[in-house]
Amino acid sequence: MKLTLHIWRQKRGNEPGRMARYDMDDVSPDMSFLEMLDVLNEKLISKGEDPVAFDHDCREGICGACGMVINGLPHGPKRATTACQLHMRSFKDGDEIWIEPWRAKAFPVVKDLVVDRGSFDRIIAAGGFISAPTGTAVDGNAIPVPKPMSDRAMDAAACIGCGACVASCPNGSAMLFVAAKVAHLGLLPQGQPERMERVRRMVEAMDAEGFGACTNAGECEAVCPKEITLENIARMNRDFMKAIVSERPSTGGGGGP
């Protein structure tokens, strides 16, 4: 396959970037998208040029590192697929492909296609955990969990924290990510003692990081590689309102001396 790549190049975050053109004439349809970029980088290095920086780790659709916008879509044109799972047979011979980093205030560019997603880590540190020590593994049936509830918790826990939801949202909102992390703990018995405190602290941390507000555009759900649903945002909003109301001091009401 012959392809024309237009890739965002930026040496560091405090410098302006630009789109650079690269012509590829030996792309196999069986390559993954990241393998195609590997081939490009080998050519650039052989010519003494700076390779394209991009994040990657497991290359199995689990780690969430391979975030990039491909032809205007986070992770590319194939639904429920990460960039590392996207194969070049999804494109046609002669195609032009535009590749950019995540675009969000809370995801500053580090270099080329690499952005700093440390804001996600700080949101998790604010409350995305269960602090009670559980000891060694116990029998799976020791704490009864209704199957519908465990299914919803597992669906939310599938979130890999890639940031595609933020990159696709017109407001740069992280609501789907935070809602998934709140839900998979808040739906299970072990997460109940800290449920209200967790949602309050994580939402406050999200706001402090500069993410935008949710206006129900639905783009986040459409591009999520793990198909996390908007239902989780609604659940998180309900819990957050309960947490805020429960913190308000009681005004009392009548009563004698």
N, C-alpha and C positions, 0 to 999 in steps of 0.2 A: 504494500500500500504506500502511496505517496500522500503526505500530509503537510500542511502548512500550520505551524504552531505560532501563536502570538502569546508570549508569556510575560507576566509582570516581573520586571527586574528592579530591585531597590536594594542598594548596598547596606543601608541601615535605616532605622526608623526615623531618624531626624533629617534624612535627605530625601529629595524628591525622587520619584520612581518614573518608569516609562514602560511601554510595551515593546518587547523585542521580538523580531521575526526569526524563525528557524525553519528551514525546509528539511523534511525527513522523507527519504525515498526508499527505505528498506524496513518498513514497519510490518511485523507479522500480525495478522488478525487474532492470533492466539496469545499475544502479549497482554499483560494487564496494563492499565494506564501508567502505573508507577514503573513497570519494567520498560515501557516506552521512554519515560523520562530518564531512566538509568542509561539507556542507549544514547540518548541525546547528551547526557553529561559525560559519558565516555568520549564522545566526539569532541565536546568542548574542551575537556582536559587534554586530549591529544594535541589540540591546537594551541594549548597554553592559555585558554580562556577560563574565566570563573564559571564553575558549574552552577546550575540552578539549585538553589536551596529549597527543599521541601521536607515536611515532616513525614515520618513513617516509622513503624515499629513492627507490629506482628504481621501485617499484610494479610490478615485473615478476617478482616471486618470486625474485630473485637476491641482493639485499643482506642479507636477514635482519633488517632493522630493524623491521618492522611487528609486533612481538611483542605479543600481548594474548590474554587468556583470554576466550573467547566461549561463554557458556552452559556453563561448566565445562570447556571443551576448548581447549587452546592452538591458536590460529589458526581455531577454529570447527569446525563439524560435518563438513566435507568432507575426506576423506582426501587426503593428499599435496598440500595446498593451503595457501599462505600467506594471511594476512589480506587482503593487497592483491589476491589473485587470487580471493577469495571474493566471489561476487555475491549480491545481495539476493534473487534468485530461489530461493536455498537456504532462504529462510524463507517463512512464510505470512502473509497479511494478518491483522493483529490479534495477531501474536506479541509476547511480551515477551522482550527480549534483555538478558542480564546481561553486562557488559563490565568486566573487571578487568585489572590489570597482572600480570606474572609474579610469583609468590609464592615467593621463595627468599632465604635468608639472604645468599647471595653476590650477589644482585641487589637492592640497596637501591632503594627508590622515590625518584625525583628529583622528579616531579610527575605527578599523575593517573595516566596509563597508561605513563609513561616510567620505565624503571628503568636503573640504571647497570650495564652489562655489561662494564665495564672489566676485570673478573676474567678474562674470556675472552682479552682482549688480553694480559694478563700471563702467562697460560698459554702462549700462542703465543710470546711473547718469551722464555720460558724454554727453548724448544727446538724450536718448530714451524717449522723452516727447515733449509736445507742451506747450510752456511757456505762450502763450497768454491766459488771463482769458476769459472764455466763458460765465460766469454768470449762470443763471438757465437754465434748459432744454428748448429747443426750439422745434417748430414743426419739425417733421422728414423730411418734404418736403421743409423746408426753404432754404436748400442748395442742389441743384440738384446734384446727383452723379450717373453717368451711372452704370447700374447694373453689367456689366462685371468688372468695376473697383472696385465696392464695394465687389463683390465676391472675387476678388483676394486679396483685403485688409483683408477681414475676414478670408480667408484661411491662410494668413501669421500671423494674430493675434492669430490663434489657438496654436501657439508655447507656450509651458508651461515652457520653460527654464530648462529642466531636465538635459541637458548635454550629452545625448546619442550620439549626433552628434560628440561631441569632443572625447568621449570614443571610438568611432568606427573608427575615422579618423586615418590613419597611421601617419599623421603629427600633430595630436592633434589640428586641426584647429577648430575655433569657427565661421567660415564664415556663416554657415547655420543659427545659432542662431542670429548673428548680422544682417544678411540679412533679416530675418523675422521681426525683430524689426524695422529695417529701412523701410521695405516695407509697413507694415500695417499703418504707419503714412504718409509715402511719397506718397502713392497712393491716399490719401484723400485730399480734398480742404483745410481742417484745418491745414494740415501738410506742405503746400507748402512754407510759408514764411521762415521756418527754414530748408528746405529740404537739401540744400547743406551743410550748417554748421553742421547739424545733422550727415550726413553720414561721413563727415570728422572727426568729433570729436569721433564718435563711433569706426571707423576703427583705428584711432590712439590709442584709449584706449585699443582696442583689442590687437594691436601689443605690447603695453607697458606691458600687462599682461603676455606675453610670449607664447601666442597661436601660433601654427605653421601656415604655409601658405597652401592655398588650391591648390591641384594639380588635381582636378576633378576626384578623385577616385570614388565618388558617394556613399561611404559607409554611409555618413550622411543621405542622403535621404532614403536609404534602411532600416535604423533602427529607423528613427524618428517615435515616437508613434502617431504623429499628421499628418504624411505624408507631411511635408513641402517640397516643390520641389526646385531643383537646379535653377529653373527659377529666384528665388529671389536673388541668388548670382549673376547671370548675371546682373540683374537690379541694384543691389547695386554697382557692379564694374563700370557700366556705370555712375551712379550718382557720384561715388567717383572721376572718371576721370574728369567729368565736374566740380566738386568742386575744384580740384587741378588746372585745367586750368583757371578757373575764378579768382583764387587768384593771378595768375602770373601778375606782372606789365607789362603794355603794352610797347613794344619796339618802338612804333611809326613807322613812315615810311615816309621818305622824308619831303617835305614841305619847305617852305621858311622861312625867318627870322621872 
